[in-house]
Amino acid sequence: MKTLGVGFSSVNERTVVAAARAWRGYRARGGKRERVVADFLIGAHAMEQCDRLLSRDRGFYRECFHGLKLLDPSAGLA
């Protein structure tokens, strides 16, 4: 992973708070409890501590994490 330039960063308090806000907004908009906490932690971590997220679940992440740069592997990685 180091050769590819991929690093590790643990989740910090700011990210956990962002995940909680995203979850609260999701539920307030009528979101069902089908989503797990990991979905919100992943999105918040990408938004707060990284520069993008690789995911096919574009709709959920766009709805809950406005401004998050998403890469969809099925659409090609330009």
N, C-alpha and C positions, 0 to 999 in steps of 0.2 A: 504494500500500500504506500509505503514511503517513496518508492520509485515513481509511482503515479502522482505523487504530490497530495495524497489523501492523508489528512491528519485526524486526530481524535480531540474532541472537546466535550467535556462533561456538561450536563445541563446545569445552568446556574439559576439563582433565585428569580431574576428578571424573566427568564424563559418559562419557569413554572407559573409565574403570575400571568404571563401572556397566554399560556395554555388554559389556565382557569378562566380567563376572560373569554377566550374563544369558545370554550365549552358552555359557559353561561349564555353567551349570545346564540349559540347553536340551539340550546334547549329553549330559549325565549322565542326563537323563530319557529318552534314546533318540531325541532329535531328529535328523533327517537333515540332511545337508549341502546340502539344497535351499535353505536360507535363506542370504542373502548378508549381509555385514557391515553394509551400509547399513540393513537391517531393525533390527538391534540398536542402531546409532547413532541412528536416528530415534526408536526407543522410549526409549532412555536420555536423549536430548536433551529429549524431551517430558516425561519424568518428572522430570529434574533441573533443567531450566532454563525450562520453560514450564508452563502450567497445564492443558493438555489436548492431545489428538491427534485429528485428523480422519482416520478410517480405516474402511474396510469390513472390514478384517482383524481383527475384534474378538477372536477366539479366540486367535490368536498373541500379541497384545499383552497380553491379560488373563493369559495363562499365564506370560509372561516378565517382565511389569512390573506386579506387584501394586500396586494403589492408583492406577494411572494413570487419569486421567479420559479416557474415550473418547467421541467423537461420531461416530455412524454417519450419513453423509449419506442413506442409503437409509431410515433410520428417522425422519427429520425432525430438525430442529435446534431443539428447544424452548428 
